[in-house]
Amino acid sequence: MIWIILAIIALVFGLVVFRGAPYVPSHKKSIHQAFTDLYPLSAADYLVDIGSGDGVVLRMASKFGAQTVGYEINPILVLISRFLSRKDSHVSVRLADFWLTNLPDKTTVVYVFSVTRDMDKIAKRLQSQADKLGRAISLIVYGSKINGIKSVKSVGAYNLYEFHSLQPGKPQV
């Protein structure tokens, strides 16, 4: 019976690699540095974490006063993240696929640990969302760069990008 459970867990963790990056725990010290030196996060921000894993980024962002939502396609990690974040009213975790879900209207910043193969696709998706919302969205990327787009700022393994609406002040329908 234990082998069946372990096989299911391995299968779930293995299959998500086809839709995004593998689960790699984030280090609190690095996240804190990103939210202070790279993008000074505040209570005015609404952060979306793509592939939120165990929710450590969400909980750290909450400590800066930001509202947060994590999108995660691994149901096991969603349960773990919800459990670890259960007492934090600023944290929400959804079993959702970023590629199929629109960003909340309040989104100011998106955080992602991604593999290089997905970065161009993420950039196109965020540009589309900035156009839809009619305003800029900041993107914090850990471990990868977007080809052909210069980062606004870099700190360690983090890069900050800005996506501005092609029609400022006019939400797209």
KAKA-V390815 format. One record per residue. N is the residue number from 0. RES is the residue in one letter. SS is DSSP state (H for helix, E for strand, C for the rest). OMEGA is omega in degrees with one decimal (999 if undefined). D_CENTER is the distance of its C-alpha to the mean C-alpha in whole Angstrom. Layout:
# KAKA-V390815
n:N res:RES ss:SS omega:OMEGA d_center:D_CENTER
n:N res:RES ss:SS omega:OMEGA d_center:D_CENTER
This chain:
# KAKA-V390815
n:0 res:M ss:C omega:-179.8 d_center:35
n:1 res:I ss:H omega:179.2 d_center:33
n:2 res:W ss:H omega:178.1 d_center:32
n:3 res:I ss:H omega:179.1 d_center:31
n:4 res:I ss:H omega:178.7 d_center:29
n:5 res:L ss:H omega:178.2 d_center:27
n:6 res:A ss:H omega:178.7 d_center:28
n:7 res:I ss:H omega:179.0 d_center:25
n:8 res:I ss:H omega:178.8 d_center:23
n:9 res:A ss:H omega:179.3 d_center:23
n:10 res:L ss:H omega:179.8 d_center:23
n:11 res:V ss:H omega:-179.6 d_center:20
n:12 res:F ss:H omega:-179.6 d_center:18
n:13 res:G ss:H omega:-176.6 d_center:20
n:14 res:L ss:H omega:-177.7 d_center:19
n:15 res:V ss:H omega:178.9 d_center:15
n:16 res:V ss:H omega:179.0 d_center:16
n:17 res:F ss:H omega:-179.4 d_center:17
n:18 res:R ss:C omega:-177.1 d_center:14
n:19 res:G ss:C omega:-177.7 d_center:11
n:20 res:A ss:C omega:175.3 d_center:11
n:21 res:P ss:C omega:177.2 d_center:13
n:22 res:Y ss:C omega:175.3 d_center:13
n:23 res:V ss:C omega:-178.8 d_center:13
n:24 res:P ss:C omega:178.1 d_center:13
n:25 res:S ss:C omega:180.0 d_center:12
n:26 res:H ss:C omega:-176.7 d_center:15
n:27 res:K ss:H omega:-178.8 d_center:15
n:28 res:K ss:H omega:179.7 d_center:17
n:29 res:S ss:H omega:179.4 d_center:15
n:30 res:I ss:H omega:179.0 d_center:12
n:31 res:H ss:H omega:178.6 d_center:15
n:32 res:Q ss:H omega:178.7 d_center:16
n:33 res:A ss:H omega:-177.6 d_center:13
n:34 res:F ss:H omega:175.0 d_center:13
n:35 res:T ss:H omega:-174.1 d_center:17
n:36 res:D ss:H omega:-175.6 d_center:18
n:37 res:L ss:H omega:179.8 d_center:15
n:38 res:Y ss:C omega:-178.8 d_center:14
n:39 res:P ss:C omega:-176.8 d_center:16
n:40 res:L ss:C omega:-179.1 d_center:14
n:41 res:S ss:C omega:179.0 d_center:16
n:42 res:A ss:C omega:178.4 d_center:17
n:43 res:A ss:C omega:-175.4 d_center:17
n:44 res:D ss:C omega:171.7 d_center:14
n:45 res:Y ss:E omega:-173.9 d_center:11
n:46 res:L ss:E omega:173.7 d_center:8
n:47 res:V ss:E omega:177.6 d_center:5
n:48 res:D ss:E omega:179.8 d_center:2
n:49 res:I ss:E omega:-175.6 d_center:3
n:50 res:G ss:C omega:-169.2 d_center:6
n:51 res:S ss:C omega:174.1 d_center:6
n:52 res:G ss:C omega:-178.1 d_center:9
n:53 res:D ss:C omega:174.1 d_center:12
n:54 res:G ss:C omega:-177.8 d_center:10
n:55 res:V ss:H omega:178.1 d_center:11
n:56 res:V ss:H omega:179.4 d_center:8
n:57 res:L ss:H omega:-178.8 d_center:9
n:58 res:R ss:H omega:177.4 d_center:12
n:59 res:M ss:H omega:178.6 d_center:13
n:60 res:A ss:H omega:178.3 d_center:11
n:61 res:S ss:H omega:178.4 d_center:14
n:62 res:K ss:H omega:175.5 d_center:16
n:63 res:F ss:C omega:178.2 d_center:16
n:64 res:G ss:C omega:-177.5 d_center:17
n:65 res:A ss:C omega:167.7 d_center:14
n:66 res:Q ss:E omega:-176.0 d_center:13
n:67 res:T ss:E omega:170.4 d_center:10
n:68 res:V ss:E omega:177.5 d_center:8
n:69 res:G ss:E omega:173.1 d_center:7
n:70 res:Y ss:E omega:-178.7 d_center:7
n:71 res:E ss:E omega:-179.3 d_center:9
n:72 res:I ss:C omega:177.7 d_center:12
n:73 res:N ss:C omega:-176.3 d_center:14
n:74 res:P ss:H omega:178.5 d_center:16
n:75 res:I ss:H omega:178.7 d_center:17
n:76 res:L ss:H omega:175.9 d_center:14
n:77 res:V ss:H omega:179.8 d_center:14
n:78 res:L ss:H omega:179.0 d_center:17
n:79 res:I ss:H omega:-178.8 d_center:17
n:80 res:S ss:H omega:178.2 d_center:14
n:81 res:R ss:H omega:179.0 d_center:16
n:82 res:F ss:H omega:-178.2 d_center:19
n:83 res:L ss:H omega:-176.9 d_center:17
n:84 res:S ss:C omega:-169.7 d_center:16
n:85 res:R ss:C omega:-177.8 d_center:19
n:86 res:K ss:C omega:-175.8 d_center:21
n:87 res:D ss:C omega:-176.2 d_center:18
n:88 res:S ss:C omega:178.6 d_center:18
n:89 res:H ss:C omega:-174.3 d_center:15
n:90 res:V ss:E omega:174.5 d_center:13
n:91 res:S ss:E omega:179.9 d_center:12
n:92 res:V ss:E omega:-178.3 d_center:11
n:93 res:R ss:E omega:169.7 d_center:12
n:94 res:L ss:E omega:-172.8 d_center:13
n:95 res:A ss:C omega:178.1 d_center:12
n:96 res:D ss:C omega:-178.5 d_center:11
n:97 res:F ss:H omega:-176.9 d_center:9
n:98 res:W ss:H omega:-176.5 d_center:12
n:99 res:L ss:H omega:-173.6 d_center:14
n:100 res:T ss:C omega:174.9 d_center:13
n:101 res:N ss:C omega:175.7 d_center:13
n:102 res:L ss:C omega:173.8 d_center:11
n:103 res:P ss:C omega:-178.4 d_center:13
n:104 res:D ss:C omega:-175.9 d_center:15
n:105 res:K ss:C omega:-173.5 d_center:14
n:106 res:T ss:C omega:174.8 d_center:11
n:107 res:T ss:C omega:-176.2 d_center:12
n:108 res:V ss:E omega:178.3 d_center:9
n:109 res:V ss:E omega:178.3 d_center:5
n:110 res:Y ss:E omega:178.3 d_center:4
n:111 res:V ss:E omega:163.5 d_center:4
n:112 res:F ss:E omega:-174.3 d_center:7
n:113 res:S ss:C omega:173.5 d_center:9
n:114 res:V ss:C omega:-175.3 d_center:13
n:115 res:T ss:H omega:-176.4 d_center:15
n:116 res:R ss:H omega:-177.4 d_center:16
n:117 res:D ss:H omega:-171.2 d_center:13
n:118 res:M ss:H omega:178.3 d_center:13
n:119 res:D ss:H omega:178.5 d_center:15
n:120 res:K ss:H omega:177.0 d_center:14
n:121 res:I ss:H omega:179.6 d_center:11
n:122 res:A ss:H omega:178.8 d_center:13
n:123 res:K ss:H omega:-179.3 d_center:15
n:124 res:R ss:H omega:179.6 d_center:13
n:125 res:L ss:H omega:175.5 d_center:11
n:126 res:Q ss:H omega:177.6 d_center:15
n:127 res:S ss:H omega:-179.7 d_center:16
n:128 res:Q ss:H omega:176.5 d_center:14
n:129 res:A ss:H omega:177.1 d_center:15
n:130 res:D ss:H omega:-179.6 d_center:19
n:131 res:K ss:H omega:-178.7 d_center:18
n:132 res:L ss:H omega:178.4 d_center:17
n:133 res:G ss:C omega:179.5 d_center:20
n:134 res:R ss:C omega:-177.1 d_center:18
n:135 res:A ss:C omega:172.1 d_center:16
n:136 res:I ss:E omega:176.1 d_center:12
n:137 res:S ss:E omega:178.7 d_center:11
n:138 res:L ss:E omega:173.6 d_center:9
n:139 res:I ss:E omega:-178.3 d_center:8
n:140 res:V ss:E omega:174.5 d_center:8
n:141 res:Y ss:E omega:169.6 d_center:10
n:142 res:G ss:C omega:-179.5 d_center:13
n:143 res:S ss:C omega:174.7 d_center:13
n:144 res:K ss:C omega:176.7 d_center:15
n:145 res:I ss:C omega:179.3 d_center:15
n:146 res:N ss:C omega:174.5 d_center:19
n:147 res:G ss:C omega:177.6 d_center:21
n:148 res:I ss:C omega:-179.9 d_center:19
n:149 res:K ss:C omega:177.7 d_center:20
n:150 res:S ss:C omega:177.4 d_center:17
n:151 res:V ss:C omega:-177.4 d_center:18
n:152 res:K ss:E omega:176.6 d_center:18
n:153 res:S ss:E omega:174.9 d_center:17
n:154 res:V ss:E omega:-177.8 d_center:17
n:155 res:G ss:C omega:-179.9 d_center:18
n:156 res:A ss:C omega:-178.4 d_center:15
n:157 res:Y ss:E omega:173.8 d_center:13
n:158 res:N ss:E omega:178.4 d_center:13
n:159 res:L ss:E omega:177.5 d_center:13
n:160 res:Y ss:E omega:176.3 d_center:13
n:161 res:E ss:E omega:175.4 d_center:15
n:162 res:F ss:E omega:-177.9 d_center:15
n:163 res:H ss:C omega:178.8 d_center:18
n:164 res:S ss:C omega:177.0 d_center:20
n:165 res:L ss:C omega:175.2 d_center:23
n:166 res:Q ss:C omega:-175.9 d_center:24
n:167 res:P ss:C omega:175.7 d_center:24
n:168 res:G ss:C omega:-178.2 d_center:24
n:169 res:K ss:C omega:178.9 d_center:25
n:170 res:P ss:C omega:178.1 d_center:22
n:171 res:Q ss:C omega:177.6 d_center:23
n:172 res:V ss:C omega:999 d_center:24
